[in-house]
Amino acid sequence: MSLFDWFANRQKSGPTNQERQEREIADGLWSKCEKCGVLAYTKDLRANQMVCLECAHHIRVYSDERIRQLIDANTWIPLNEGLYGVDPLKFRDRKSYSDRLREMQEKTKLPDGVQTGIGQLEGLPVALGVMDFRFMGGSMGSVVGEKLTRLIERATRERLPVVIVCASGGARMQEGMLSLMQMAKISGALDRHRDARLLYIPILTHPTTGGVTASFAMLGDIILAEPKATIGFAGRRVVEQTLREKLPDGFQTAEYLLQHGFVDAIVPRTQLKKTLAQLIRLHQPVTSPASFPTHLQEVRTFSTIPSE
């Protein structure tokens, strides 16, 4: 028997029991950091919120994992899971848009690029939206806009804080103007939420770009970002060609935006839940002056300006 025939027979017969067992043990057991290349147990990485134990690189996580990290166990109530996208423009490039939607739904097991719901964060009720970059780059189409708008409006009615985890390439080009309209729709809902004196915190993760950055990602009362996240509107090359200038190093990173006042704080993922809980507690509405501590009631009284 030739060596070629031997390999052909091996392929036909499939892996041995030992090889199959070794493969099952190896699959998913280890994860490799895309920045430093260090291998780590996936279980240890998940316990560390998918932050590399060697270089602190924040490995990209998706909506299911993000919800697990932020929301207390057994408190998550998903909203509007039955909303699915359509193809009103009959858009087609290499594939039809309707085929792309169907493929993404089968691959990600999600109806579209965001999950929304109500849950508890360290015992505090919160309305949470989490964009998922797996679904067409987290692009914002009509379903994403509608789900986020409904989430914000429900939070306003029930007087809940809103947290949105942003991860997006921007507006979804296959829906044209219908996608761009979502920027105004979500922004309008956030404006009514703010008029009700309620809290909104966006969390900018890698990447947050395009129409998402140009709308609800930058409308927060407090804007948080993950370390080293790419945040911007147009890409670096487009900006350089438009301005005909060389951009500084680190342009469109979370650290650069913090330095220039576009972001309020950069929070490592391992500290994010704790930080959000502290901010929500600090901004809980006070129902009446009687609920103030005594010393604060006195400050409130003495600081009142007498009418003339």
Secondary structure, DSSP 8 states (H G I E B T S, - for coil): --HHHHHHHHHHH---HHHHHHHHHHTTTEEE-TTT--EEEHHHHHHTTTB-TTT--B----HHHHHHHHS-TT--EE--TT-----TT--BSSSBHHHHHHHHHHHHS-SSSEEEEEEEETTEEEEEEEE-TTTGGG-B-HHHHHHHHHHHHHHHHHT--EEEEEEE--B-GGGTHHHHHHHHHHHHHHHHHHHTT--EEEEEEEEE-HHHHTTGGG--SS-EE-TT-BB-SS-HHHHHHHHTS---TTTTBHHHHHHTTS-SEE--HHHHHHHHHHHHHHT-----GGGS-HHHHHHHHHT-----
